[in-house]
Amino acid sequence: MRVSARSDYAIRMLVELAADGTKPLTCEAIASSQDIPYRFLKSVVRDLRGAGLVRSQRGCEGGYWLGRPAAEITVADIIDAVDGGVLSVHGGELGELTYAAPADRVADLWRRAETTVRDMFGGITLVELLNDVVTSQER
């Protein structure tokens, strides 16, 4: 399985926002803190805003906030927002994927894999990621 840079950056950005919800954070600050290319992060933010996962505030005190409580945002939500799904084959929808025999069962394999990954990522929220990070740093 390959995790895209878009998904990685989006998850890291949202964990950063969840870590300090008392003030908005700028893209510049997040990009610097997480060592993410600023221009790339700005394009990821557009997708996150479109999905309602972040909201923005303009002005000198502006920046980005989580669009929903951290406990309600899952890793699957984030990946769906920036990549369109947790698993694809050749960039296509898995539901309509078919192969000729004798490889016809391979499409079922990809659908089962997608279900397994979606179940796992759908069960992990930003709060859980943040708590795991905090617990790991205390060790």
Contact map, one row per residue, 1 for C-alpha under 8 A:
1110000000000000000000000000000000000000000000000000000000000000000000000000000000000000000000000000000000000000000000000000000000000000000
1111000000000000000000000000000000000000000000000000000000000000000000000000000000000000000000000000000000000000000000000000000000000000000
1111101100000000000000000000000000000000000000000000000000000000000000000000000000000000000000000000000000000000000000000000000000000000000
0111111100000000000000000000000000000000000000000000000000000000000000000000000000100000000000000000000000000000000000000000000000000000000
0011111110000000000000000000000000000000000000000000000000000000000000000000000000000000000000000000000000000000000000000000000000000000000
0001111111000000000000000000000000000000000100000000000000000000000000000000000001100000000000000000000000000000000000000000000000000000000
0011111111100000000000000000000000000000000000000000000000000000000000000000011001100000000000000000000000000000000000000000000000000000000
0011111111110000000000000000000000000000000000000000000000000000000000000000000000000000000000000000000000000000000000000000000000000000000
0000111111111000000000000000000000010000100100000000000000000000000000000000000000000000000000000000000000000000000000000000000000000000000
0000011111111100000000000000000000000000100110010000000000000000000000000000011001000000000000000000000000000000000000000000000000000000000
0000001111111110000000000000000000000000000000000000000000000000000000000010010000000000000000000000000000000000000000000000000000000000000
0000000111111111000000000000000001000000000000000000000000000000000000000000000000000000000000000000000000000000000000000000000000000000000
0000000011111111100000000000010001000000000000000000000000000000000000000000000000000000000000000000000000000000000000000000000000000000000
0000000001111111110000000000000000000000000000000000000000000000010000000000000000000000000000000000000000000000000000000000010000000000000
0000000000111111111000000000000000000000000000000000000000000000000000000000000000000000000000000000000000000000000000000000010011000000000
0000000000011111111100000000010000000000000000000000000000000000000000000000000000000000000000000000000000000000000000000000000000000000000
0000000000001111111110011000000000000000000000000000000000000001110000000000000000000000000000000000000000000000000000000000000000000000000
0000000000000111111110000000000000000000000000000000000000000000010001000000000000000000000000000000000000000000000000000000011001000000000
0000000000000011111110000000000000000000000000000000000000000000000000000000000000000000000000000000000000000000000000000000000001000000000
0000000000000001111111100000000000000000000000000000000000000000000000000000000000000000000000000000000000000000000000000000000000000000000
0000000000000000111111110000000000000000000000000000000000000000110000000000000000000000000000000000000000000000000000000000000000000000000
0000000000000000000111110000000000000000000000000000000000000000000000000000000000000000000000000000000000000000000000000000000000000000000
0000000000000000000111111000000000000000000000000000000000000000100000000000000000000000000000000000000000000000000000000000000000000000000
0000000000000000100011111100000000000000000000000000000110001111100000000000000000000000000000000000000000000000000000000000000000000000000
0000000000000000100000111110110000000000000000000000000000000111100000000000000000000000000000000000000000000000000000000000000000000000000
0000000000000000000000011111110000000000000000000000000000000111000000000000000000000000000000000000000000000000000000000000000000000000000
0000000000000000000000001111111000000100110000000000000000000011000000000000000000000000000000000000000000000000000000000000000000000000000
0000000000000000000000000111111100000100000000000000000000000000000000000000000000000000000000000000000000000000000000000000000000000000000
0000000000000000000000001111111110000000000000000000000000000000000000000000000000000000000000000000000000000000000000000000000000000000000
0000000000001001000000001111111111010000000000000000000000000000000000000000000000000000000000000000000000000000000000000000000000000000000
0000000000000000000000000011111111111100100000000000000000000000000000000000000000000000000000000000000000000000000000000000000000000000000
0000000000000000000000000001111111110100000000000000000000000000000000000000000000000000000000000000000000000000000000000000000000000000000
0000000000000000000000000000111111110000000000000000000000000000000000000000000000000000000000000000000000000000000000000000000000000000000
0000000000011000000000000000011111110000000000000000000000000000000000000000000000000000000000000000000000000000000000000000000000000000000
0000000000000000000000000000001111111000000000000000000000000000000000000000000000000000000000000000000000000000000000000000000000000000000
0000000010000000000000000000011111111101100000000000000000000000000000000000000000000000000000000000000000000000000000000000000000000000000
0000000000000000000000000000001000111111100000000000000000000000000000000000000000000000000000000000000000000000000000000000000000000000000
0000000000000000000000000011001100011111110000000000000000000000000000000000000000000000000000000000000000000000000000000000000000000000000
0000000000000000000000000000000000001111111000000000000000000000000000000000000000000000000000000000000000000000000000000000000000000000000
0000000000000000000000000000000000011111111100000000000000000000000000000000000000000000000000000000000000000000000000000000000000000000000
0000000011000000000000000010001000011111111110000000000000000000000000000000000000000000000000000000000000000000000000000000000000000000000
0000000000000000000000000010000000000111111111000000000000000000000000000000000000000000000000000000000000000000000000000000000000000000000
0000000000000000000000000000000000000011111111100000000000000000000000000000000000000000000000000000000000000000000000000000000000000000000
0000010011000000000000000000000000000001111111110000000000000000000000000000000001000000000000000000000000000000000000000000000000000000000
0000000001000000000000000000000000000000111111111000010000000000000000000000000000000000000000000000000000000000000000000000000000000000000
0000000000000000000000000000000000000000011111111100000000000000000000000000000000000000000000000000000000000000000000000000000000000000000
0000000000000000000000000000000000000000001111111110000000000000000000000000000011000000000000000000000000000000000000000000000000000000000
0000000001000000000000000000000000000000000111111111110000000000000000000000010011000000000000000000000000000000000000000000000000000000000
0000000000000000000000000000000000000000000011111111111000000000001000000000000000000000000000000000000000000000000000000000000000000000000
0000000000000000000000000000000000000000000001111111100000000000000000000000000010000000000000000000000000000000000000000000000000000000000
0000000000000000000000000000000000000000000000111111110000000000000000000000000010000000000000000000000000000000000000000000000000000000000
0000000000000000000000000000000000000000000000011111111000000000001100000000000000000000000000000000000000000000000000000000000000000000000
0000000000000000000000000000000000000000000000011111111000000000011100001000010000000000000000000000000000000000000000000000000000000000000
0000000000000000000000000000000000000000000010011011111100000001111100000000000000000000000000000000000000000000000000000000000000000000000
0000000000000000000000000000000000000000000000001001111110000001111000000000000000000000000000000000000000000000000000000000000000000000000
0000000000000000000000010000000000000000000000000000011111000111100000000000000000000000000000000000000000000000000000000000000000000000000
0000000000000000000000010000000000000000000000000000001111101111100000000000000000000000000000000000000000000000000000000000000000000000000
0000000000000000000000000000000000000000000000000000000111111110000000000000000000000000000000000000000000000000000000000000000000000000000
0000000000000000000000000000000000000000000000000000000011111100000000000000000000000000000000000000000000000000000000000000000000000000000
0000000000000000000000000000000000000000000000000000000001111100000000000000000000000000000000000000000000000000000000000000000000000000000
0000000000000000000000010000000000000000000000000000000011111110000000000000000000000000000000000000000000000000000000000000000000000000000
0000000000000000000000011100000000000000000000000000000111111111000000000000000000000000000000000000000000000000000000000000000000000000000
0000000000000000000000011110000000000000000000000000000111001111100000000000000000000000000000000000000000000000000000000000000000000000000
0000000000000000100000011110000000000000000000000000011110000111110000000000000000000000000000000000000000000000000000000000000000000000000
0000000000000000100010111000000000000000000000000000011110000011111000000000000000000000000000000000000000000000000000000000000000000000000
0000000000000100110010000000000000000000000000000000111000000001111111000000000000000000000000000000000000000000000000000000000000000000000
0000000000000000000000000000000000000000000000001001111000000000111110000000000000000000000000000000000000000000000000000000000000000000000
0000000000000000000000000000000000000000000000000001110000000000011111011000000000000000000000000000000000000000000000000000000000000000000
0000000000000000000000000000000000000000000000000000000000000000011111111000000000000000000000000000000000000000000000000000000000000000000
0000000000000000010000000000000000000000000000000000000000000000010111111000000000000000000000000000000000000000000000000000111000000000000
0000000000000000000000000000000000000000000000000000000000000000000011111100000000000000000000000000000000000000000000000000111100000000000
0000000000000000000000000000000000000000000000000000000000000000000111111100000000000000000000000000000000000000000000000000110000000000000
0000000000000000000000000000000000000000000000000000100000000000000111111110110000000000000000000000000000000000000000000000110000000000000
0000000000000000000000000000000000000000000000000000000000000000000000111111110000000000000000000000000000000000000000001111110000000000000
0000000000100000000000000000000000000000000000000000000000000000000000001111111000000000000000000000000000000000000000001111110000000000000
0000000000000000000000000000000000000000000000000000000000000000000000000111111100001100000000000000000000000000000001001100000000000000000
0000000000000000000000000000000000000000000000000000000000000000000000001111111110000000000000000000000000000000000000000100000000000000000
0000001001100000000000000000000000000000000000010000100000000000000000001111111111000000000000000000000000000000000000000000000000000000000
0000001001000000000000000000000000000000000000000000000000000000000000000011111111111100000000000000000000000000000000000000000000000000000
0000000000000000000000000000000000000000000000000000000000000000000000000001111111111100000000000000000000000000000000000000000000000000000
0000000000000000000000000000000000000000000000110110000000000000000000000000111111111000000000000000000000000000000000000000000000000000000
0000011001000000000000000000000000000000000100110000000000000000000000000000011111110000000000000000000000000000000000000000000000000000000
0001011000000000000000000000000000000000000000000000000000000000000000000000001111111100000000000000000000000000000000000000000000000000000
0000000000000000000000000000000000000000000000000000000000000000000000000000001111111100000000000000000000000000000000000000000000000000000
0000000000000000000000000000000000000000000000000000000000000000000000000001001110111111000000000000000000000000000000000000000000000000000
0000000000000000000000000000000000000000000000000000000000000000000000000001001100111111000000000000000000000000010011000000000000000000000
0000000000000000000000000000000000000000000000000000000000000000000000000000000000001111100000000000000000000000010010000000000000000000000
0000000000000000000000000000000000000000000000000000000000000000000000000000000000001111111111000000000000000000010000000000000000000000000
0000000000000000000000000000000000000000000000000000000000000000000000000000000000000011111111000000000000000100000000000000000000000000000
0000000000000000000000000000000000000000000000000000000000000000000000000000000000000001111100000000000000000000000000000000000000000000000
0000000000000000000000000000000000000000000000000000000000000000000000000000000000000001111110000000000000000000000000000000000000000000000
0000000000000000000000000000000000000000000000000000000000000000000000000000000000000001111111001000000000000000000000000000000000000000000
0000000000000000000000000000000000000000000000000000000000000000000000000000000000000001101111111000000000000000000000000000000000000000000
0000000000000000000000000000000000000000000000000000000000000000000000000000000000000001100111111000000000100110000000000000000000000000000
0000000000000000000000000000000000000000000000000000000000000000000000000000000000000000000011111000000000000010000000000000000000000000000
0000000000000000000000000000000000000000000000000000000000000000000000000000000000000000000011111100000000000000000000000000000000000000000
0000000000000000000000000000000000000000000000000000000000000000000000000000000000000000000111111110000000100000000000000000000000000000000
0000000000000000000000000000000000000000000000000000000000000000000000000000000000000000000000011111000100100000000000000000000000000000000
0000000000000000000000000000000000000000000000000000000000000000000000000000000000000000000000001111101111100000000000000000000000000000000
0000000000000000000000000000000000000000000000000000000000000000000000000000000000000000000000000111111100000000000000000000000000000000000
0000000000000000000000000000000000000000000000000000000000000000000000000000000000000000000000000011111110000000000000000000000000000000000
0000000000000000000000000000000000000000000000000000000000000000000000000000000000000000000000000001111110000000000000000000000000000000000
0000000000000000000000000000000000000000000000000000000000000000000000000000000000000000000000000011111111100000000000000000000000000000000
0000000000000000000000000000000000000000000000000000000000000000000000000000000000000000000000000111111111110000000000000000000000000000000
0000000000000000000000000000000000000000000000000000000000000000000000000000000000000000000000000010111111111000000000000000000000000000000
0000000000000000000000000000000000000000000000000000000000000000000000000000000000000000000000000010001111111100000000000000000000000000000
0000000000000000000000000000000000000000000000000000000000000000000000000000000000000000000001001110001111111110000000000000000000000000000
0000000000000000000000000000000000000000000000000000000000000000000000000000000000000000000000000000000111111111000000000000000000000000000
0000000000000000000000000000000000000000000000000000000000000000000000000000000000000000000000000000000011111111100000000000000000000000000
0000000000000000000000000000000000000000000000000000000000000000000000000000000000000000100001000000000001111111110000000000000000000000000
0000000000000000000000000000000000000000000000000000000000000000000000000000000000000000000001100000000000111111111000000000000000000000000
0000000000000000000000000000000000000000000000000000000000000000000000000000000000000000000000000000000000011111111100000000000000000000000
0000000000000000000000000000000000000000000000000000000000000000000000000000000000000000000000000000000000001111111110000000000000000000000
0000000000000000000000000000000000000000000000000000000000000000000000000000000000000111000000000000000000000111111111000000000000000000000
0000000000000000000000000000000000000000000000000000000000000000000000000000000000000000000000000000000000000011111111100000000000000000000
0000000000000000000000000000000000000000000000000000000000000000000000000000000000000000000000000000000000000001111111110000000000000000000
0000000000000000000000000000000000000000000000000000000000000000000000000000000000000110000000000000000000000000111111111000000000000000000
0000000000000000000000000000000000000000000000000000000000000000000000000001000000000100000000000000000000000000011111111100000000000000000
0000000000000000000000000000000000000000000000000000000000000000000000000000000000000000000000000000000000000000001111111110000000000000000
0000000000000000000000000000000000000000000000000000000000000000000000000000000000000000000000000000000000000000000111111111000000000000000
0000000000000000000000000000000000000000000000000000000000000000000000000111000000000000000000000000000000000000000011111111000000000000000
0000000000000000000000000000000000000000000000000000000000000000000000000111100000000000000000000000000000000000000001111111100000000000000
0000000000000000000000000000000000000000000000000000000000000000000000000110000000000000000000000000000000000000000000111111100000000000000
0000000000000000000000000000000000000000000000000000000000000000000000000110000000000000000000000000000000000000000000011111110110000000000
0000000000000000000000000000000000000000000000000000000000000000000001111110000000000000000000000000000000000000000000000111111110000000000
0000000000000110010000000000000000000000000000000000000000000000000001111110000000000000000000000000000000000000000000000001111111000000000
0000000000000000010000000000000000000000000000000000000000000000000001100000000000000000000000000000000000000000000000000000111111100000000
0000000000000000000000000000000000000000000000000000000000000000000000100000000000000000000000000000000000000000000000000001111111110000000
0000000000000010000000000000000000000000000000000000000000000000000000000000000000000000000000000000000000000000000000000001111111111000000
0000000000000010011000000000000000000000000000000000000000000000000000000000000000000000000000000000000000000000000000000000011111111100000
0000000000000000000000000000000000000000000000000000000000000000000000000000000000000000000000000000000000000000000000000000001111111110000
0000000000000000000000000000000000000000000000000000000000000000000000000000000000000000000000000000000000000000000000000000000111111111000
0000000000000000000000000000000000000000000000000000000000000000000000000000000000000000000000000000000000000000000000000000000011111111100
0000000000000000000000000000000000000000000000000000000000000000000000000000000000000000000000000000000000000000000000000000000001111111110
0000000000000000000000000000000000000000000000000000000000000000000000000000000000000000000000000000000000000000000000000000000000111111111
0000000000000000000000000000000000000000000000000000000000000000000000000000000000000000000000000000000000000000000000000000000000011111111
0000000000000000000000000000000000000000000000000000000000000000000000000000000000000000000000000000000000000000000000000000000000001111111
0000000000000000000000000000000000000000000000000000000000000000000000000000000000000000000000000000000000000000000000000000000000000111111
0000000000000000000000000000000000000000000000000000000000000000000000000000000000000000000000000000000000000000000000000000000000000011111
